[in-house]
Amino acid sequence: MIKAAQEAEFLAAVRGLPFFGGRQESVFRAYCRLPALARFYLVPGGALSVLCGGALLWCEPAAAKEAALFLQSCGAAEVLSNLDTLPLLGYDRKECWVMAFEGEAAPGALKALRPEELLSLFTDRRGEERDEALSDLSVRFARGGLELWGLYEGETLTAALAAETAAGECYLSFVRTRDGAQRKGYGGALLRRAAARYRGLPCYLLCEADKRPFYEKNGFFAAACQWRYQKRDEKRAARS
């Protein structure tokens, strides 16, 4: 049975799970003044949050069908879950991994960035997709808790990432190397310098399965497999 919950109840249910507790607290803190965008629920063996069009679900396999029906009614554009068997209609599923840093950190210079500077490396994001990413980064950046770091070669930004800290963890996202600068060590140097900056905190990130070897090469290990369900863009599918 799925029942509504308060934020504290949800966080208590996911606290201690790699990635989920800290990541959720950092996002909730950024949007704490917009309660209409966040809803919380308890489900058998876990919890569910619906935030800004996305959902996070952790539950027992026996609750998969009920959770899927509930998520369909919510219209979540993206769902991240520990289950690989959610019967979500109209969604594509991708294997993802929570990666945790255990390598050797390497102190070094990083430059603080603004959201638009970080997104300048994401040349594949255009139009509405880029606007949504910029809006989300800008809100969290303005309200504190989100730091953006860049690695430079002379005057050129070669790699960048975002870092959030909450619940005694550090969550890394938006990791990107400049087009044409891949396989030159910039990404690895960026990650190790970030780990040094947040030394003493467990550092996590979420990546798709094909990126896992890169992160393992650069000091991370696979802590947990997660599944990302993304609602199909019917217009895009019709054009392809």
C-alpha positions as CSV (number, residue, x, y, z in Angstrom):
1,M,0.0,0.0,0.0
2,I,1.3,3.5,-0.9
3,K,0.6,6.2,1.6
4,A,1.5,9.9,1.7
5,A,4.4,10.9,4.0
6,Q,6.2,13.9,5.3
7,E,9.7,14.8,4.1
8,A,11.2,13.6,7.4
9,E,9.6,10.2,7.1
10,F,10.8,9.8,3.5
11,L,14.4,10.8,4.4
12,A,14.4,8.4,7.3
13,A,13.4,5.6,5.0
14,V,16.2,6.3,2.5
15,R,18.9,7.4,4.9
16,G,21.9,5.1,4.7
17,L,21.3,4.0,1.2
18,P,24.4,5.0,-1.0
19,F,23.7,8.1,-3.0
20,F,20.0,8.5,-2.2
21,G,20.0,10.1,1.3
22,G,22.5,12.9,0.5
23,R,21.3,13.5,-3.0
24,Q,17.7,13.8,-2.0
25,E,18.5,16.1,1.0
26,S,20.5,18.4,-1.3
27,V,17.7,18.7,-3.9
28,F,15.0,19.1,-1.3
29,R,17.0,21.9,0.4
30,A,17.2,23.8,-2.9
31,Y,13.5,23.5,-3.5
32,C,12.3,23.8,0.1
33,R,10.3,26.9,-0.6
34,L,8.4,25.2,-3.4
35,P,6.5,22.5,-1.6
36,A,4.1,22.0,-4.5
37,L,6.9,20.5,-6.5
38,A,7.8,17.8,-3.9
39,R,5.6,14.9,-2.8
40,F,6.6,12.0,-0.5
41,Y,5.3,8.5,0.0
42,L,6.0,5.3,1.8
43,V,5.8,2.1,-0.1
44,P,6.4,-1.5,1.0
45,G,10.0,-1.9,1.9
46,G,11.0,1.6,0.9
47,A,9.9,5.1,-0.1
48,L,9.0,7.2,-3.1
49,S,9.4,10.9,-3.9
50,V,8.1,12.9,-6.8
51,L,10.0,16.1,-7.4
52,C,10.0,18.5,-10.3
53,G,8.7,15.9,-12.8
54,G,11.1,13.2,-11.7
55,A,10.7,10.3,-9.2
56,L,12.9,8.3,-6.9
57,L,11.6,4.9,-5.9
58,W,13.1,2.3,-3.6
59,C,10.9,-0.6,-2.8
60,E,10.5,-4.4,-2.6
61,P,9.9,-6.3,-5.9
62,A,6.4,-7.3,-4.7
63,A,5.4,-3.7,-4.8
64,A,6.6,-3.1,-8.3
65,K,3.2,-3.3,-10.0
66,E,1.4,-1.0,-7.5
67,A,4.3,1.5,-7.7
68,A,4.3,1.5,-11.5
69,L,0.6,2.2,-11.7
70,F,1.0,5.0,-9.2
71,L,3.9,6.5,-11.1
72,Q,1.9,6.4,-14.4
73,S,-0.8,8.4,-12.7
74,C,1.8,11.0,-11.5
75,G,3.1,11.4,-15.0
76,A,6.8,11.4,-13.9
77,A,9.1,12.1,-16.9
78,E,11.9,10.1,-15.3
79,V,12.1,7.5,-12.6
80,L,15.2,6.2,-10.8
81,S,14.6,2.9,-9.0
82,N,16.4,-0.1,-7.5
83,L,14.1,-2.3,-9.5
84,D,14.7,-3.5,-13.1
85,T,11.2,-4.9,-13.5
86,L,8.9,-1.8,-13.1
87,P,6.1,-2.3,-15.7
88,L,6.0,1.3,-16.8
89,L,4.3,1.7,-20.2
90,G,5.8,4.2,-22.6
91,Y,9.2,4.4,-20.8
92,D,12.7,3.4,-21.9
93,R,14.9,1.7,-19.3
94,K,18.6,2.3,-18.9
95,E,21.1,0.5,-16.6
96,C,22.9,3.0,-14.3
97,W,25.4,2.6,-11.5
98,V,26.0,4.5,-8.3
99,M,29.8,4.9,-8.2
100,A,31.7,5.7,-5.0
101,F,35.2,7.1,-4.9
102,E,37.9,5.0,-3.2
103,G,40.9,6.1,-5.1
104,E,43.8,8.4,-4.3
105,A,42.7,12.1,-4.3
106,A,45.1,14.6,-5.9
107,P,44.9,18.2,-4.6
108,G,45.1,20.8,-7.4
109,A,43.7,24.0,-8.7
110,L,40.0,24.2,-9.7
111,K,38.2,27.3,-10.6
112,A,34.7,28.1,-9.4
113,L,32.2,28.4,-12.3
114,R,28.7,29.8,-12.9
115,P,25.9,27.6,-14.3
116,E,26.2,28.9,-17.9
117,E,30.0,28.4,-17.9
118,L,29.6,24.7,-16.9
119,L,26.8,24.1,-19.5
120,S,29.0,25.6,-22.2
121,L,30.7,22.1,-22.3
122,F,27.3,20.4,-23.0
123,T,27.2,21.1,-26.7
124,D,24.7,18.3,-27.2
125,R,22.1,20.0,-25.0
126,R,20.1,22.6,-27.0
127,G,16.8,24.4,-26.8
128,E,14.4,23.3,-24.2
129,E,16.7,20.6,-22.7
130,R,19.5,23.1,-22.2
131,D,17.0,25.7,-20.7
132,E,15.7,23.2,-18.2
133,A,19.2,22.2,-17.1
134,L,20.3,25.8,-16.7
135,S,17.1,26.6,-14.7
136,D,17.7,23.7,-12.4
137,L,21.4,24.5,-11.9
138,S,20.7,28.2,-11.4
139,V,18.1,27.6,-8.7
140,R,20.3,25.2,-6.7
141,F,23.4,27.4,-7.2
142,A,21.6,30.5,-6.0
143,R,20.2,28.8,-2.8
144,G,23.6,27.4,-1.8
145,G,24.8,23.8,-1.4
146,L,25.8,23.5,-5.0
147,E,29.3,24.3,-6.2
148,L,30.5,24.2,-9.8
149,W,34.2,23.5,-10.6
150,G,36.3,23.8,-13.7
151,L,39.7,22.5,-14.7
152,Y,41.6,24.9,-17.0
153,E,44.5,24.5,-19.4
154,G,45.7,28.0,-19.8
155,E,42.6,30.1,-20.6
156,T,40.6,27.1,-21.9
157,L,38.0,25.3,-19.7
158,T,38.8,21.6,-20.3
159,A,36.5,19.8,-17.9
160,A,33.8,20.7,-15.3
161,L,31.4,19.2,-12.7
162,A,28.8,20.1,-10.1
163,A,29.2,19.1,-6.5
164,E,26.5,19.0,-3.7
165,T,27.0,18.1,-0.1
166,A,24.3,17.0,2.3
167,A,23.9,14.3,5.0
168,G,27.6,13.9,5.3
169,E,28.0,12.9,1.6
170,C,29.2,14.6,-1.6
171,Y,27.3,14.0,-4.8
172,L,28.9,14.8,-8.2
173,S,27.0,15.4,-11.4
174,F,27.2,17.2,-14.7
175,V,30.7,15.7,-15.3
176,R,31.9,16.7,-18.7
177,T,35.1,17.1,-20.7
178,R,35.3,19.6,-23.6
179,D,34.8,18.2,-27.0
180,G,38.1,17.3,-28.6
181,A,39.8,17.2,-25.2
182,Q,38.8,13.6,-24.2
183,R,41.4,10.9,-23.5
184,K,43.9,13.4,-22.4
185,G,43.5,12.9,-18.6
186,Y,41.5,16.1,-17.9
187,G,38.4,14.2,-16.7
188,G,40.4,12.0,-14.3
189,A,42.3,15.0,-13.0
190,L,39.1,16.9,-12.4
191,L,37.5,14.0,-10.4
192,R,40.6,13.4,-8.2
193,R,40.9,17.1,-7.5
194,A,37.2,17.3,-6.6
195,A,37.7,14.3,-4.3
196,A,40.6,16.1,-2.6
197,R,38.5,19.2,-2.1
198,Y,35.8,17.2,-0.4
199,R,38.2,14.9,1.5
200,G,36.5,13.1,4.4
201,L,33.1,12.9,2.7
202,P,32.0,9.8,0.7
203,C,31.8,11.0,-2.9
204,Y,29.1,9.5,-5.2
205,L,27.9,9.9,-8.7
206,L,25.4,8.2,-10.9
207,C,26.5,7.1,-14.4
208,E,25.1,5.0,-17.2
209,A,26.6,1.5,-17.7
210,D,28.8,2.5,-20.7
211,K,30.5,5.2,-18.6
212,R,31.3,2.8,-15.7
213,P,34.8,1.7,-17.0
214,F,35.9,5.4,-17.2
215,Y,35.0,6.0,-13.6
216,E,36.5,2.7,-12.4
217,K,39.8,3.8,-14.1
218,N,39.7,7.0,-12.2
219,G,39.2,5.8,-8.6
220,F,35.6,4.8,-8.3
221,F,33.9,1.5,-7.7
222,A,30.4,0.3,-8.4
223,A,28.4,0.6,-5.2
224,A,24.9,-0.3,-6.5
225,C,23.0,-0.8,-9.7
226,Q,20.1,1.4,-10.4
227,W,17.6,1.7,-13.2
228,R,16.6,4.9,-14.9
229,Y,13.2,4.9,-16.7
230,Q,12.6,7.8,-19.1
231,K,9.3,8.7,-20.7
232,R,9.5,8.4,-24.4
233,D,9.4,11.6,-26.4
234,E,6.7,10.8,-28.9
235,K,7.4,13.8,-31.1
236,R,11.1,12.9,-31.2
237,A,10.4,9.3,-31.9
238,A,8.1,10.3,-34.8
239,R,10.9,12.4,-36.3
240,S,13.6,9.7,-36.1
